[in-house]
Amino acid sequence: MAVSLSPPPRRMRRRLAARIALVAVEAFVAVGAVYGSVMLITDAWRLDPAMLRHLPFDTWVLPGIALAALVAVPNVVAGLLVARGHPRARIVSMLTGGILVGWIVVQLALIQQYFYLQPVMGVCGLLTIGLAYRLPAGEAS
């Protein structure tokens, strides 16, 4: 059996590039969300509790736990699935990106404060959706 030494087809290179970029974005979001969770839970940022006036709690502990559960964990799982070429990587990553965009929208609506990381993370959520869309649907990649 002959082994081809020609470069992989363009479509394969694009999918590989999309997978690498997607894992990088999901890792970036996961690390940022873990960091943010720890900072919120420990109150290391000393954020004004008045920003929570539209929420049913008066400390940043529950928002920190929610950030970990809804953003950090899904991005870790999605990144691992993409890295392994799992058949469900595409759909999980698309959902994860949607959750991140939703998180930012809800955060802006409820806290009514603007942070420079909100548009950065919003773009990361959209990038996650777009890059995941480039993965093959329902098949190991």
N, C-alpha and C positions, 0 to 999 in steps of 0.2 A: 504494500500500500504506500503510495507516494504522499509525502507531506508537502503541503503548499507553503512556500516561503513568501508569497505575495501578501501585501498588507490586508487587514480585514476590510470588508466592505464598509463604505461610508456610513450606512445605517447602523452597523454594529459599533463603529467608533462613536457615533452620536449618542447611542444608547448608553455606552460606557461612560461617556462624558456627563450625560444627564444623571446617571447613577452616582458618580463621584461627587458632582455638584450637590445633588440632593442629600447625600449622606453628610456633606460638609455643612449645608444649611441646617439640617435637623440637629446636628451636633452643636452648632453655634447656638441655636434656640434652646436646646436642652441645657447646655452649660449656663446660659444666661438665666434661664428659668430656675435652675437649682440655686444659683447665686442669689437671685431675687427672692426666692422662697426663704432662704436662710436669713437674709437681711430683714425681711418682713417679720418672720417669726421671732427673731431675737431683738427686733426694734432697733437695729444698728443704724438705720438711716434716720431715726427720730422724726418720722413723718408726722405731720399734724393730724391728730385723731379727728379733727373737724372735717377732714376730707371723707370720712366714713359716714357722714350724717345721713346719706341716702341708703345706707346699708343697716341691717339689723344687728350690728355688733359694734363695739367701741375700741377694739384693739386690732392690730394688723396680723394677729396669729392665724385666724381663719382664712383671710385672703392669701397669706403665705402658703398655707396647706393647699388651698384651691389652686394656686399657681403651680405647685409641685404636681398635684394630681391631674390637672387638666391640660397643662402645657409641657412640663418637664418629662413626666413618665411617657405620655404618648409619643413625644419626639424621640426619646431613647428607643422605644419599641419600634417605631417606624424606621429609624436609622439602621437598626440591626436587621430588620427585615429586608430593607433595600440592599444593605451590604451583603447579605447572604443570597440575594436573588430569589427571595421567597415569592410564591405565586400571588400572595395577598399584599405584597409590598405597595403596589400601585394604589389600591383602594384605601389602605391604612394611611398612607402618606397624604392622599388627597383629603381624607377626613381630618387628619392632624393639621394640615394647613388651614382647612376651614374652621377648625376649633380655634386656632391661633388668631385668625382674622376676627372671629366672633368675640374672642376674649378682649381684643383691643377695642372693638366697637362698644361692648358692654362697659369696659373700664372707662372709656371716655364719657359714656352716657351717665354712669352712676357716680363716679368720682368727680367728674367735671373739672379735671386738672389736666394740663398738657405736659408731657415729659418727652424729651427728645428721642427716647427709645421707642415710643409708641409707633411713629411712622416706620422706623427701622424694622420693628417686629411685624408690623402690618405687611411690609414689603416681603419679609421672610415668609410669611404665611402665603402670600400670593405666589412667590417663587416656588414654594413647596408644592402648591397645587399644580403650577405649570410644569415643573420638572417631573412630577409624578405622572402627569398626563402623558409624558413622552416614554414612559416605561411600557412594556408590553402588558396587555390586559390579561390577567388570570393565567399566566404561564411563567415558569421560572425563567429569569433573564440572566 
